Amino acid sequence: MRAAVLAAAIALGVAAPAQAAPMDYWQYVATYPTAQACHTYAREEQPWGVDYYVCDPKNNAWDLYWVFLTRT
């Protein structure tokens, strides 16, 4: 009886098993002294397969990351 109730609850979405949320993969590339240098390099050298890039300000410099979206 419990199995039938659990199966019905899962079918209705009431007791669906928890699923982990997908996370994007960030790959560090390099650090640049200015935002302009970071963006210029990123636009010119962005490899195939990278979904977008991020120039993140850190301690008076800019870290460049390639970002790959995870697909489910």
C-alpha positions in Angstrom: 0.0 0.0 0.0 2.8 2.4 0.9 4.5 1.8 -2.5 1.2 2.6 -4.3 0.8 5.9 -2.4 4.5 6.9 -3.0 4.2 6.0 -6.7 1.0 8.2 -6.9 2.7 11.0 -5.1 5.7 11.0 -7.4 3.5 10.8 -10.4 1.6 13.9 -9.2 4.8 15.7 -8.5 4.0 15.9 -4.8 7.1 13.9 -3.6 9.4 14.3 -6.5 13.0 13.5 -5.7 15.3 16.4 -5.2 17.6 17.3 -8.1 20.8 19.4 -7.9 20.7 22.7 -9.8 23.1 22.9 -12.7 26.1 25.2 -12.2 28.1 27.0 -14.8 31.8 26.2 -15.2 34.2 29.2 -14.9 37.8 28.8 -16.2 40.3 31.4 -15.0 42.4 32.7 -17.9 44.6 35.6 -16.8 44.8 38.9 -14.8 44.9 42.3 -16.6 45.8 45.7 -15.3 42.7 47.5 -16.8 39.2 46.6 -17.7 39.9 47.7 -21.3 42.8 45.3 -21.7 40.7 42.4 -20.2 37.7 43.1 -22.6 40.0 43.5 -25.6 41.7 40.2 -25.1 38.5 38.4 -24.3 36.8 39.6 -27.5 39.8 38.8 -29.7 40.7 35.5 -28.2 37.5 33.9 -27.0 37.7 30.2 -28.1 34.9 28.2 -29.7 32.6 26.6 -27.1 32.8 29.5 -24.6 29.3 30.8 -23.9 30.5 34.2 -22.5 33.3 35.8 -20.6 33.6 37.8 -17.4 36.1 40.4 -16.5 36.0 40.5 -12.7 37.6 43.4 -10.7 39.9 42.1 -8.0 42.5 44.2 -6.0 43.2 46.9 -8.6 43.3 44.3 -11.5 40.8 42.4 -13.7 40.6 38.6 -13.7 39.3 37.1 -17.0 37.2 34.0 -16.9 35.7 31.9 -19.8 32.2 30.7 -18.8 30.7 27.4 -20.0 27.0 26.9 -19.3 26.1 23.5 -18.1 23.3 21.8 -20.1 20.8 19.4 -18.6 
